Amino acid sequence: MNMLTEAAVEKALDQKMSNVPYKMIGQDVSVYYGDKRALFDVNLNIRENTVTALIGPSGCGKSTFLRSLNRMNDTIDGCRVTGKISLDGDDIYDPDIDVVELRARVGMVFQKPNPFPKSIYENVSYGPRIHGLAKSKADLDQIVESSLQRAGLWNEVKDRVHESGTGLSGGQQQRLCIARAVAVSPEVILMDEPCSALDPIATAKVEELIHELRENYTIVIVTHSMQQAARVSQRTAMFHLGNLVEENDTDKMFTNPDDSRTQDYIMGRFG
């Protein structure tokens, strides 16, 4: 492919991505843990039905920003968030916002699989039940089955849905947690290093699942793996020392970043 053609393809991709609307908008987001400032005036917009990867060295603020998107930082004593984060135009830190409802709309999958010590069925049905999403047992059964199918787990567990979720393998447990997240019909799914505790085969299954989920959900993933960010995301944001260094199309970030710190991190010169 000659340079002219490459430039045309890149321009077409930029144009296509620029037409994708924003699902969440972060404006001048700063996070403080007591007197310590962990994030500095971050401006980052999350595009709808897109996988956005947050990368950067340990302690750079990427997980802090992720947890700000569904107010998980509220659970940490002394933590406060300034600036504005909106979901479909609504300020999620507005005092009138129902945080339980927010976390149903913006679900989360954590680094270590954390199924409830209950059956597979109860793990998935818990959210729909407390949110009143099922009118009958038949409705609940359908939600559980469709959620496990979306998580690529149904065929593996359909004959033992009433057995404990903690008896599954690590990779299956993580997909169960994804099924639990999608069961309440979220709009956004946050993933905080969802594959760091998994083996390569389980990681590949979760990555394949992320590709499929993007058709119906907006996904934000924190990852230490540059290869994973390149494989699963369409947009990438680089954090360093609590600052957003840059954000762009993933292909551009990994081939021609605007900031030398991004280049150095991707090349393994620090991190």
N, C-alpha and C positions, 0 to 999 in steps of 0.2 A: 504494500500500500504506500503510495507516494505521500509526501508531506501535505500536499494540497488536499488530497482525499482524507487524510487523517484529521486535518483541521476542519474539514466539512463535517465529518462524523462527530467530532468533539462539539462543534457548534450545534449540530442537530440534537445531541444528547443534552446539552445545556438548555436548549430551547424546550425540549420535552420535560425536563425536570423543573424548569422555571414555571411551567403551567400547573404543577401539582400544588394544591392549596395547603396552607399550614393548618395542622391540627392543634398544636400547642405552640405558644409564643412566650419566650423568656426575655424579659427586658431588665437590664441592670440588676441581675440577680446576685445578691451577696449572701453568704451564710456565715454565721458566727457561732462558735462553740465557746460559750463564756466570753472571755476577752480575746480568744484566738479567732482570727478571720480565715476561713477556709476557702471561700470563693470571692472573687473580686469582679463585680459589675459585669457578669456574663450576659451576653446577648446571643441567644441561640434559639432558632425556630425549628420545630419538628414537622416535617412534611407528612401528609396523610398517606396511608398505605405504602409506607416507605420504611426500610430498615436503616436506622441511624446508629452508627457505631461511635462510642465514646472511647477514645484511646489516650494513652499518656502514662508516665511512670507512676509507681505507687505513691499515694499521698498527694496526687496532683489535683484532686477535687472532682474527678469524673463520677465516682459513686455518690459523693455529696450532692452533685447536681441531679443525678438520677433520682435520689430519694426525695429531692425537693419537688419532683413532678407529681407525686401523689401524697405529699405531706408526711412521708414516713419520718422525716426529721422531727416532726412534732413529738415523737415518742422519746426523744433524747433531751434530758434535763439541760437547761441552759442554752439550748439551740434556738437561734432566731434567724429568720429569713427576711431580707429586705428586697425591694424591687417588685416586679410583677411577673406572675406566670399565669397565662390564661389558657383555657381549654374551650375551643369553639367560641372564643370571645369573652368567656366568663372568667373573672379573676378567682383562681382556686384558693387564694388566701383571704378572700372576703369573709368577714365574720359570720355571714349568713349561710355560707356553704356547708352542707352536710358532708362531713369528712368520710363517713361510712359509705355514702353514695358515691363520693368522689373515687374512693378506692375500689368500688365496683366498676366504675368507668375506666379507671387507670389501674390495671392489675399489676402484680409483681411476682417475678420468679427469682428466687434467691440463689446465692452461690452454691450452697449445699442443699441437696434435696431435703425438704422438711415436711414429708407427709404427716398428717395427723395419725396418732396411734389408734386408728379405726380401720374399718374395711375400705377397700378400693371404692365401693359404691358410696359409702358415707363421706369419704374424702371429697368426691366430686359433687355430691348432692348437698353438702353443707351450705355452700353459698346460695344456690338457688332457693333452698328452703328458707333461710333467714331473710332473704330479700323478697320472698313471696312471688317467685317467678314461675312456680308450678301450681296449677289449680288442683291437680290430682296426682295419685301415685303413678298413673300411666304417663302423665306429663313429665314427672321427675325421672322415670325410667328412660324416657326419650332424651331428656337433657343429658343424663349420665352417658348413655350410649353415644350420642352425637359428639359430646365433649371428648370422650375417649377415642373416638374415631378421628377427630380433628388433631388429637395429640399423637396419632399413629400408634395407639396402644390397644385398641379394642380387640383386634384379632389375637393378641397375646394374652389377654386377661378375661375375655368374655365368659369363660367357664369358671372363673373364680373371683367374680366381682365382690363376693361377700367374705373373701379372705382378707387378711390384714395387708394394708398398703406398705407396711414396713418390711414385709417379706419379699418385696420385689428387688431386683438388682438396682444398682445405683442409677444407671441410665433410665430404667423403667420408672424408678421413683421420681426422677426429674421430669419425665414426660407426664407422670401422674400429676405433678405440681402444675404443669402447663395446662393439663385438662381441667384441674381445679380452678385455674385462673380464667380459662375461657368459658367455664360453665355459667358465669354470671353475665355473659355477653358484654365484655368490656369493649372499649373503643381503642384503647392504648394498652400495650403490654410492655412493661419494663423488665429487663433481664440483667441481673447483676452477676456477671461472669458465670453464666449458667452451665458451662461445660468444664470449669476448672477442676472439678472433682471427678470427672468422668474419663473413661478410657477412650482411645481413638474411635472405636466402633460406635460406642454410645454417643460420642461427640458428633460423628457424621450423621447419625440419625436425628439428633436435635437440630443440627444445621439444616438438614433437609426439611425438617418440620418448620423451621423459621421461614424458609422460602415459601412454603405452602401457606403459612399463616398470614403472610404479607398481603395476600389477596383480600383479606377481610379485616385486618388489624393494622394499626400503626405500631411499630416496634422500635424501642430504644434499647440498645445492648451495650453494656460495659464489658470490654474484653482486654486482656493483656496480650492476646495472640494477634499479631499483625496479620498472619495468614487467615485467621478466622474473620477478622474485620474485612479483609479484602474479598473473602468468599461470600459472606452473607449480606453485606450492607450495600446500599446505593449512595448513602451520604456518610461522611466521617467527620468527626469533630475532635481536634487535638487539644488536650488540656496540659498545662504545665504550671506548677507552683500556684494553683488556684485561679489561673487565668485561662481563658479560651484563647488559644494561639491562632487557630483558623478552623474553618469548616467549609467543606466543598464536596463535590462529587467524589466518591471513593476512588474511582480510576485516576482522577487528577491528583488526589492527595498522595497516592502511592507512586505516581510516575513523575509528577511535576509540582510538588507543593510550593506554596508561596513563601513559606517561612523556613529558614534554615534549621530551626529547632525541630520541626516536623521531620525534615529530611534526616537529621541526626538521630532522632528517636527511631524512625523506621529502619534505618541502617544499623541500629544496635549500638550507637556510639555512647548512649546513656540510657538509663531506665532500669 
